């Protein structure tokens, strides 16, 4: 993967209201979740694009801009 995606406010139920840049390292297609949602594993990136926090996020793909 390795794609950098910018989130919009509705991408995840577990993030703050501010959009973030998220570098995807894995899509957990084997983790069961609600229809229209998926789990992504990756890093939140800072303003320079450097990884600062590793996290797994429960997301709606429509809320991502890659």
N, C-alpha and C positions, 0 to 999 in steps of 0.2 A: 504494500500500500504506500505509505509515506506521503499521502496527499495532505496538503494543508487546506483546511476548510474554515471559512468564517461563519460563525453561527449568527442566527437572528434570534430574537427573544423567545420564540416559541419552539426552539429545537429540542429542549430537554426540560423535564420536570425537576431535575436536581441541580440546576445551575442558577446563578444569580441573574438578575434582570439585564445585566450588561452583556452584550455580545462578546465572544472570545474567538481567538484563532486557535484551532485544534488540529494538531498533526496526527492523523490516523495511522496507527501501526497494525491494527487488526480489527476485522469485523467478526463478531461472535455470532455467526449464523447458526451455531449449534445450541445457543442459549434461547430458550423459549420465552416469548414475550407477547404483548398485545399486537393485534393486527395493525400494520402501519408503523410499527416501532421496531428498533433494533438496538443492539448493544455494540458500542465502539470502544476500543481500547486505544489510548494514545496519550499525547502530551499537550497541555495548554502552553501556548507560545507567548512570549512577551512581545513588546513593540519591535524588537530587532529580529524576531523570528526564532529566538533561542527557546528551547524547551525548558520550562520552569516547574511544572507539576505533572506527574503522571496520574492519569485518571481513567476510569471506565465510565462511560456516559450512556444512559438510556435515552435514545433520540428518535425524533421523527425526521427522516431524510429530507422532507420538504422544507425543514428549517435550516438546512445547510446550504452554503454557497461555496462550491469547490472550484 
